[in-house]
Amino acid sequence: MRHALTCLLFALLPLTGCGPPPKDPALVAYERFLGALRARSAAAVWRALSPDSQRQLATRLGLAPDAAEAAVLEVLGVRPGWGFELDLPQRARLDEAVTTADRRVVVGPLGGRARRIPLVQVEGAWRVDLFASTASVTPTAPGH
């Protein structure tokens, strides 16, 4: 009986490494950004943005580029109707061709169009470089 149990354990041991590979941390960060939009959490949206995107957002809101987070959040507000990204986490993928240690590009629908959204690493965390996104002509569905 012991011999059979030992053989079974050794036979099942290789299966522990099976399963889908872990998601790239940049893709996870982008999905968290979208979760913040869905939850209408202006603070989480702000913190998910790259420093360049934060400066551009502050300027677009009529504030100084180096405005304090509190000042931006007072004006920003994440409004109802920002749910146009809801299908992105299921359809987003990384463009492996432009993946580097400190930069990734997520390809997926954004605002009703296929977009290429860069993410940059800032102090060890991935941040969305939202205003650097560009139109994409590549398919967004996995496997295409």
Phi and psi in degrees as a GROMACS rama.xvg file:
@    title "Ramachandran Plot"
@    xaxis  label "Phi"
@    yaxis  label "Psi"
@TYPE xy
-63.0785  -39.8473  ARG-2
-63.2022  -41.3132  HIS-3
-64.9421  -40.4799  ALA-4
-66.0184  -42.4926  LEU-5
-62.3695  -43.4461  THR-6
-62.9123  -40.2534  CYS-7
-64.0035  -43.2953  LEU-8
-62.2969  -44.0102  LEU-9
-66.9544  -31.6811  PHE-10
-71.1863  -34.0754  ALA-11
-86.286  -17.9238  LEU-12
-54.897  -44.4682  LEU-13
-63.1564  -22.588  PRO-14
-71.9201  -18.7069  LEU-15
-65.8482  -23.2142  THR-16
-89.3881  0.218358  GLY-17
-80.7409  166.789  CYS-18
118.077  173.407  GLY-19
-68.7777  148.473  PRO-20
-68.1259  154.147  PRO-21
-64.2277  149.599  PRO-22
-69.4821  148.402  LYS-23
-62.0634  137.301  ASP-24
-57.9716  -30.9211  PRO-25
-67.4588  -40.1452  ALA-26
-65.8414  -39.5946  LEU-27
-61.6368  -42.5475  VAL-28
-62.5598  -39.5975  ALA-29
-66.3976  -39.7064  TYR-30
-64.92  -35.4955  GLU-31
-65.6049  -38.8664  ARG-32
-58.245  -45.7282  PHE-33
-66.572  -35.8199  LEU-34
-61.4663  -38.2863  GLY-35
-65.2673  -38.7361  ALA-36
-62.7563  -45.5946  LEU-37
-61.681  -39.7083  ARG-38
-79.4089  -5.04099  ALA-39
57.616  41.7197  ARG-40
-98.4976  95.2202  SER-41
-58.5538  -38.7473  ALA-42
-64.5861  -43.1328  ALA-43
-68.1893  -37.2272  ALA-44
-61.5487  -48.9627  VAL-45
-57.5956  -46.6918  TRP-46
-70.3077  -19.3106  ARG-47
-83.2103  -12.2866  ALA-48
-84.5943  149.314  LEU-49
-67.5029  159.115  SER-50
-55.6526  -39.1511  PRO-51
-62.3552  -43.6655  ASP-52
-67.1104  -35.694  SER-53
-62.7999  -44.6467  GLN-54
-63.2403  -43.9636  ARG-55
-65.5331  -39.1196  GLN-56
-64.6277  -44.2173  LEU-57
-58.3052  -44.2894  ALA-58
-63.3754  -43.2274  THR-59
-64.6598  -24.9358  ARG-60
-87.0533  2.12432  LEU-61
84.5733  18.6008  GLY-62
-107.577  169.418  LEU-63
-66.3182  146.571  ALA-64
-57.6015  -28.6484  PRO-65
-101.82  27.7363  ASP-66
-59.1005  147.888  ALA-67
-66.8174  150.312  ALA-68
-53.5162  -43.4752  GLU-69
-60.1123  -40.0672  ALA-70
-65.9296  -40.7818  ALA-71
-65.7814  -45.5175  VAL-72
-64.4721  -31.5854  LEU-73
-63.8107  -36.1937  GLU-74
-89.4582  -35.7368  VAL-75
-63.254  -70.9017  LEU-76
57.9552  135.431  GLY-77
-103.299  111.612  VAL-78
-90.8303  155.25  ARG-79
-56.7423  148.001  PRO-80
97.1428  -3.08041  GLY-81
-83.5196  15.7258  TRP-82
-85.453  14.6642  GLY-83
-66.4328  -13.4149  PHE-84
-93.1955  4.45088  GLU-85
-55.9712  -29.3144  LEU-86
-88.735  -4.44474  ASP-87
-63.114  -44.6268  LEU-88
-58.1403  -33.4203  PRO-89
-75.8561  -22.9219  GLN-90
-114.83  -6.0194  ARG-91
-72.9334  148.665  ALA-92
-148.082  161.198  ARG-93
-87.9765  143.551  LEU-94
-87.8844  100.346  ASP-95
-63.8888  -23.4913  GLU-96
-67.6475  -24.2842  ALA-97
-115.182  19.2277  VAL-98
-78.0989  125.707  THR-99
-129.374  178.682  THR-100
-62.9664  -31.4525  ALA-101
-121.969  12.3677  ASP-102
-148.503  135.451  ARG-103
-133.692  159.76  ARG-104
-128.144  123.299  VAL-105
-94.1084  135.487  VAL-106
-112.713  126.184  VAL-107
-178.814  172.431  GLY-108
-72.9106  138.048  PRO-109
-148.41  121.866  LEU-110
63.8792  31.2613  GLY-111
83.8313  3.89035  GLY-112
-132.389  154.347  ARG-113
-71.5416  128.511  ALA-114
-130.313  157.914  ARG-115
-112.576  111.111  ARG-116
-111.305  113.367  ILE-117
-73.9948  147.915  PRO-118
-125.069  139.199  LEU-119
-124.041  151.443  VAL-120
-90.3486  125.194  GLN-121
-126.788  114.954  VAL-122
50.7705  43.5463  GLU-123
82.9515  0.819133  GLY-124
-121.131  145.259  ALA-125
-83.7882  133.52  TRP-126
-127.834  144.968  ARG-127
-79.9795  124.96  VAL-128
-97.4988  68.1341  ASP-129
-56.0378  -43.7322  LEU-130
-78.9476  -3.39944  PHE-131
-96.6445  5.71837  ALA-132
-68.7205  151.3  SER-133
-133.685  163.927  THR-134
-65.5027  147.839  ALA-135
-120.848  141.351  SER-136
-108.202  2.04617  VAL-137
-89.1839  152.047  THR-138
-62.3637  148.967  PRO-139
-101.789  -15.2639  THR-140
-76.0969  138.046  ALA-141
-57.2532  143.166  PRO-142
85.2917  -0.0169311  GLY-143
